[in-house]
Amino acid sequence: MPLPAAKPPDGATLFKQQCGTCHTTNTSDPVRQGPSLYQIAGRHAGKASGFKYSAGFASADFVWDDAHLDAWLADPQAVIPGAVMAYRQGKAETRALIIAYLKELN
């Protein structure tokens, strides 16, 4: 019997696999290494309550939109020098799926 075709991962699965160790997607879980990403789209960078941001975020003056999220996931230190996030996602299609999932949380 042949195996069923593998389903490509969706944004929620990718988030859980690649981001879920450091970030939550709700406000009821305790803060992890990174802030909760619940309602991240449209939020001012560095402004999630209950999270102590790195010094680089003190001068961040933008709102998280598709372009900023995409650039951040590709290379956080290029967006905010001194950022402590080590994760980088080189695949644009993976970033797009994660961003689409994050936007669903609004």
Secondary structure, 3 states (H helix, E strand, C coil): CCCCCCCCCCHHHHHHHHCCCCCCCCCCCCCCCCCCCCCCCCCECCCCCCCCCCHHHHHCCCECCHHHHHHHHHCHHHHCCCCCCCCCCCCHHHHHHHHHHHHHCC
